[in-house]
């Protein structure tokens, strides 16, 4: 069992989740059960799966949950596109959020590779 609080990738994913929640506060009310919830769920799924994997029995299971987290980060990466295209997120915010999502994906990919070597 590993303490997820000590993982840089979890810290970065948690910060991204908080940013997504703040950003989606300004989305139209009719998107509450659409894009708002999808983006929040995808973002929160990343650190949640990392934390769950840390509570499992070993590196193989942690790697599995990190793979799920990677998929959720990719979901978020896509959901940022319609949010931008619909004018819910400005270009600067989109670029910043997308850059952070890409960084989390890179970190997860590297972490999974290290876990599989263990």
C-alpha positions in Angstrom: 0.0 0.0 0.0 1.3 3.4 -1.0 0.3 6.9 0.3 -1.2 8.7 -2.8 -0.7 12.1 -1.2 3.1 11.7 -1.8 2.8 11.1 -5.5 3.5 14.1 -7.8 1.1 12.7 -10.4 -1.8 12.6 -7.8 -1.0 16.1 -6.7 -1.0 17.4 -10.3 -4.2 15.5 -11.0 -5.9 16.8 -7.9 -5.0 20.4 -8.8 -6.4 19.9 -12.3 -9.6 18.6 -10.8 -10.0 21.7 -8.7 -9.3 23.9 -11.8 -12.0 22.0 -13.8 -14.5 22.4 -11.0 -13.8 26.2 -10.8 -13.9 26.6 -14.6 -17.2 24.7 -15.0 -19.0 26.9 -12.5 -19.5 29.4 -15.3 -21.0 27.0 -17.7 -24.6 27.5 -18.7 -27.2 26.0 -16.4 -28.6 23.7 -19.1 -25.1 22.0 -19.3 -25.3 21.0 -15.6 -26.1 17.4 -16.4 -24.2 17.4 -19.7 -20.7 18.8 -20.3 -20.3 20.2 -16.8 -20.8 16.9 -15.1 -18.9 14.9 -17.7 -15.9 17.1 -17.3 -16.0 17.1 -13.5 -16.5 13.3 -13.4 -13.6 12.7 -15.9 -11.3 15.1 -14.0 -12.1 13.7 -10.5 -11.7 10.1 -11.8 -8.0 10.7 -12.4 -6.9 11.3 -8.8 -9.6 9.0 -7.5 -8.3 6.0 -9.5 -4.7 6.8 -8.5 -5.8 6.9 -4.8 -7.7 3.6 -5.2 -4.8 1.9 -6.8 -2.6 3.0 -4.0 -4.9 1.2 -1.6 -4.5 -2.1 -3.5 -2.1 -4.9 -2.9 0.8 -4.1 -5.2 2.3 -2.4 -8.2 0.4 -4.5 -10.7 -3.0 -3.3 -9.4 -1.7 0.3 -9.0 -0.6 0.2 -12.7 -4.1 -1.0 -13.7 -5.8 1.8 -11.8 -3.4 4.3 -13.3 -4.3 3.0 -16.8 -7.9 3.8 -15.9 -6.9 7.2 -14.7 -5.1 7.7 -18.0 -8.3 7.0 -19.9 -10.2 9.5 -17.8 -7.5 12.2 -18.5 -8.0 11.5 -22.2 -11.8 11.9 -21.8 -11.2 15.3 -20.2 -8.8 16.3 -22.9 -11.6 15.7 -25.5 -14.3 17.3 -23.4 -12.2 20.5 -23.3 -12.6 20.8 -27.1 -16.4 21.1 -27.2 -16.3 23.4 -24.1 -13.9 25.7 -26.1 -15.8 25.3 -29.3 -19.1 26.2 -27.6 -17.5 29.3 -26.0 -17.7 28.0 -22.4 -13.9 28.1 -22.1 -11.8 30.9 -23.5 -8.7 30.0 -25.6 -6.2 30.8 -22.8 -8.0 28.6 -20.3 -8.4 25.8 -22.8 -4.7 25.8 -23.6 -3.8 25.9 -19.9 -6.2 23.1 -18.9 -5.2 21.0 -21.9 -1.5 21.5 -21.1 -2.2 20.3 -17.6 -4.2 17.3 -18.8 -1.4 16.4 -21.2 1.2 16.7 -18.4 -0.9 14.4 -16.2 -1.1 11.8 -19.0 2.6 12.0 -19.5 3.3 11.5 -15.8 0.8 8.6 -15.6 2.4 6.9 -18.6 5.9 7.2 -17.1 4.6 6.0 -13.7 2.9 3.0 -15.2 6.1 2.0 -17.0 8.0 2.2 -13.8 5.4 0.1 -11.9 5.5 -2.6 -14.6 9.2 -2.8 -14.2 8.9 -3.4 -10.5 
